[in-house]
């Protein structure tokens, strides 16, 4: 028999041992990467909630300027909601997720008032979920809203 005939008769493919080792390496990689993916998902979810909170503050300022009437954004942490008011009229109410906590800094300052000419009463909030914490500030002079991770 020639070389070509011997090569044609040789079995091709993977052995059982090679397949088992490959599957074990994949299982180990998934065990290491799995928890990291879960934590990053939580971080993204909290970041989105903080962005929604900051966007509502910006929206309140825009509404005060365009309507030429003062607006107030009231944070009610016990009820897990945020209310946007113009005078006594409730313009909008949003529910906060149960896992999200919002605290004012200093604590009694849970209301931010936006004036028609763009200034505000200012404010600072700590928004947290688990170990993930953000600080949302409203500049009193310019009305600019900033977020930063703590």
C-alpha positions as CSV (number, residue, x, y, z in Angstrom):
1,X,0.0,0.0,0.0
2,X,1.2,3.5,-0.8
3,X,1.3,6.5,1.3
4,X,-1.8,7.9,-0.3
5,X,-3.9,4.9,0.5
6,X,-2.7,4.8,4.1
7,X,-3.6,8.5,4.6
8,X,-7.0,7.8,3.1
9,X,-7.7,5.0,5.6
10,X,-6.5,7.0,8.7
11,X,-9.4,8.2,10.9
12,X,-10.1,12.0,11.0
13,X,-11.8,14.1,13.6
14,X,-11.4,14.7,17.3
15,X,-11.0,12.3,20.1
16,X,-13.3,12.1,23.1
17,X,-10.6,13.4,25.4
18,X,-10.0,16.5,23.1
19,X,-13.8,17.3,23.2
20,X,-14.0,16.9,27.0
21,X,-11.0,19.2,27.6
22,X,-12.4,21.9,25.2
23,X,-15.8,21.8,27.0
24,X,-14.1,22.2,30.4
25,X,-12.2,25.2,29.2
26,X,-15.4,26.8,27.9
27,X,-17.2,26.1,31.2
28,X,-14.4,27.6,33.2
29,X,-14.4,30.7,31.0
30,X,-18.2,31.1,31.4
31,X,-17.8,30.8,35.2
32,X,-15.3,33.6,35.3
33,X,-17.1,36.0,32.9
34,X,-20.7,35.4,34.0
35,X,-20.7,37.5,37.2
36,X,-18.9,40.3,35.5
37,X,-21.7,40.5,32.9
38,X,-24.3,40.7,35.6
39,X,-22.6,43.6,37.4
40,X,-22.2,45.6,34.2
41,X,-25.9,45.1,33.4
42,X,-26.8,46.6,36.8
43,X,-24.5,49.5,36.3
44,X,-26.0,50.3,32.9
45,X,-29.6,50.1,34.4
46,X,-28.7,52.5,37.2
47,X,-26.9,54.9,34.8
48,X,-30.0,55.0,32.6
49,X,-32.2,55.8,35.6
50,X,-29.8,58.6,36.6
51,X,-29.9,59.9,33.1
52,X,-33.8,60.0,33.2
53,X,-33.7,61.9,36.5
54,X,-31.2,64.4,35.1
55,X,-33.3,64.8,31.9
56,X,-36.4,65.6,34.0
57,X,-34.5,68.3,35.8
58,X,-33.4,69.8,32.4
59,X,-37.0,69.5,31.1
60,X,-38.3,71.4,34.1
61,X,-35.9,74.2,33.5
62,X,-36.9,74.3,29.8
63,X,-40.6,74.4,30.7
64,X,-40.0,77.3,33.1
65,X,-38.2,79.3,30.4
66,X,-40.6,78.6,27.5
67,X,-43.8,79.1,29.5
68,X,-42.4,82.1,31.4
69,X,-43.7,80.6,34.7
70,X,-41.8,79.1,37.6
71,X,-41.7,75.3,37.8
72,X,-40.8,73.1,40.7
73,X,-39.5,69.6,40.7
74,X,-40.4,67.8,43.9
75,X,-38.6,64.5,44.8
76,X,-40.7,62.3,47.1
77,X,-38.4,59.5,48.1
78,X,-40.8,57.7,50.5
79,X,-43.4,57.4,47.7
80,X,-40.7,56.7,45.0
81,X,-41.9,59.4,42.7
82,X,-40.9,62.8,41.2
83,X,-43.5,65.5,40.5
84,X,-43.1,68.5,38.2
85,X,-45.4,71.4,39.2
86,X,-46.2,74.8,37.8
87,X,-47.7,76.7,40.7
88,X,-50.3,74.4,42.2
89,X,-50.8,72.6,38.8
90,X,-49.2,69.1,38.6
91,X,-47.6,69.0,35.1
92,X,-46.0,65.5,35.3
93,X,-45.4,62.7,37.7
94,X,-42.9,59.9,37.3
95,X,-42.4,56.8,39.4
96,X,-39.0,55.9,40.6
97,X,-37.9,52.3,40.5
98,X,-38.1,50.6,43.9
99,X,-34.4,49.7,43.9
100,X,-33.4,53.4,43.3
101,X,-33.0,55.7,46.3
102,X,-32.8,59.5,45.9
103,X,-31.5,61.7,48.7
104,X,-31.1,65.5,48.8
105,X,-27.9,67.1,49.9
106,X,-28.7,68.8,52.4
107,X,-31.6,66.4,53.3
108,X,-34.5,68.9,53.5
109,X,-33.8,70.3,50.0
110,X,-36.0,67.9,48.0
111,X,-37.5,70.7,45.8
112,X,-35.7,72.5,43.0
113,X,-37.4,75.6,41.8
114,X,-36.8,76.8,38.2
115,X,-37.3,80.5,37.4
116,X,-38.5,81.8,33.9
117,X,-35.1,83.6,33.3
118,X,-33.1,80.3,33.7
119,X,-31.9,80.4,37.3
120,X,-32.8,77.9,39.9
121,X,-32.8,77.3,43.6
122,X,-30.1,74.8,42.9
123,X,-29.7,71.4,44.5
124,X,-27.7,68.3,44.9
125,X,-29.0,64.7,45.0
126,X,-27.4,61.4,45.7
127,X,-29.0,58.7,43.5
128,X,-28.1,55.1,44.5
129,X,-28.9,51.5,43.8
130,X,-26.9,49.0,45.8
131,X,-23.3,49.9,45.7
132,X,-23.7,52.1,42.6
133,X,-23.9,55.8,43.5
134,X,-24.2,59.0,41.5
135,X,-24.4,62.6,42.4
136,X,-26.7,64.9,40.4
137,X,-26.2,68.6,40.9
138,X,-28.2,71.6,39.6
139,X,-26.2,74.8,39.5
140,X,-28.1,77.7,41.1
141,X,-26.8,80.4,38.8
142,X,-26.9,78.7,35.4
143,X,-29.4,75.9,35.9
144,X,-26.9,73.4,34.5
145,X,-27.5,69.8,35.5
146,X,-24.5,67.6,36.0
147,X,-24.1,63.9,36.9
148,X,-21.0,62.2,38.3
149,X,-20.4,58.8,39.7
150,X,-19.2,58.6,43.3
